[in-house]
């Protein structure tokens, strides 16, 4: 089994919009996925627009954290959801039972905020 590749909503949106331009139309399922990707990549979801370059950079930085290197799917989820407070990070970590102390969670919040330029 090969290595997994994680992509963000902006990449999905761009791929589906490209397919729509080439084909002239999308299937119902593809339209639903496109609508979701447009919403999720925009600022309506959490006030921060998803950009592929920022996602990739943040994912790489998060994978340097030892506990996230062992759980790349959680690192990708953090990079996509862009949690800017500790409670949101803890909720994501809990979904896969990844245990981190408060200082590790704060480090993740700091990484996320630095990558998206969040001043909050």
N, C-alpha and C positions, 0 to 999 in steps of 0.2 A: 504494500500500500504506500503510495507516494505522500509527500509532504503536503499539508493543507495550505491553501492560500486564502487569506482573509481580505475581503473587500468592503468598502463603505457604501452607504446609500447613494452618494454622489456618483460613484462608478456605475452602479446599477442603473441609476437615472440616465446617465449619459449613454450607456449601452442600449437601453430600450428606446431612447429618443433617436439614436442613430439607426436602429432597426426600423423604427417607424418611418423615418425619412427614406430609407432604402426601399421598404416594402409598400409604403403608402398607408398601411394599417397594421394594427396589432390584434392578436386574439383577445378575448375577454380577460383571460388570466393575465396576459401581459399588460393590458391596460390597467388592471387593478394593481399589479406590481409597480407600474410606472407611477400611478397616482400616489401610492404609498411612499415610493422612493422620493418623489418630488416633495411630499410633506416632510418626510424624515430628514432629508438633506437640507431643508430650508430652516429658517429661524422660527417658524411657527411651533416646532416641536419643543425646543428648550431655549429659544432665544439666541442660539449660536448656529450659524450656518456651517454645514459639514463641507470640508474641502478635502479632496483626495490626498493632496500633498501633506496637509496637516495630519490627517488620519495615519498615513504611512509613517511619518516622522514620530508621531506619538506612539504608535504601535511598537516601533523599534525601541524607543526609550523605555516603554513599559516592559518589554521583553528582557531588558537588562536587570529588572528586579527579579531576584532569585525565585521567589514564590510564584511570580507570574510567568517566568520562563518555563516552569513546570506545568502551567495552565494557559497556553497561548490563546485558547478560545475565550478565556476570561479577559485577557489583555486586549483582545480584539473588541470584545463587548464594551470594555471601558473606553477604548479609543473611539468607538462609534457613538456611545451614549453621552460622552463628555460630561461626566459627573463633576461638579465643581464644589461639592460639599461632602464631608466625611460620611454622612448618613447614606447618601446615594452609593458611594463606593462600597460601603459595608453591605448594602442590599445586593449589589452585583456579586460580591465575593461570597455571600451566603448562598447564592443560587447553586454554587458548586462546592460549597463547604470548604472554601479556602479560608484559612484562619490567619489573620494578621493582627499585630498589636496596633495601638493608636498611632504610634510614630510612623509605622509603615504605611498606614492609611493616609496620614497627613502628607507623606512623601509622594504618594500617588496623586493626591489632590493638587499638590504643588506642581507636579509634572504636567498634569492636565491643564491647569490654569496657565502655566508658562506657554504651552503649545498653542492655546487658543487666544492668548492675550486677555484673559479674563481678569478684571480688576476687582470685582465684587467685593 
